[in-house]
Structures are given as structure tokens and as C-alpha cells.
Amino acid sequence: MSVKQEIRTQIIGALGKASFPISSPQALLSAFPQGAATECRAGDVTMTAGEAGKLLNSEDFPFQSAEQVADTILSRAGL
């Protein structure tokens, strides 16, 4: 599995219990199990939810699914 796929799988898994749609950055961070400190790792890439949240902007919301969150973050991170 590629680094991108592994990180995507981890983000989706971390948001597995989230209630969608998610309408704000604060609500998204709260949906992660350890909030902004939730961490995804693959290969030499490490990203926290807080770091990932900085890649998003208000036009991205509301998110309809964990997959949409993961794809948006990965696209903005250049992975």
C-alpha cells in the first residue's frame, strides 16, 4: 500500500465514529479520537489532525463523509 493510501485509510478509520455532515473546522477536530493530536503515520510521513486542519479552508465545509475529508487533506498536502 502506498503512503497516500495508508494515510487515507488511517484518516477514514479515525473518523469512523464521526457524525456527518461536519460543518466547521472545530467540529472536524473534535471528531478525531484524540482531537488535534490524532496522528497518522506511513513511511516517513507523519501528520496530525491539527496539521491537516491547517490545509483546509471554510469553503471546504460541510464535509459529507470521512472519504471526502481524507481526499481533500491528501490533495492539499500534495500526497
Protein Blocks (a to p, Z undefined) as FASTA:
>chain_A
ZZklmmmmmmmmmmmmpccddfbfklmmmmpmnlmmlccdehjbccdfklmmmmpcfklp
ccfbfklmmmmmmmmnoZZ
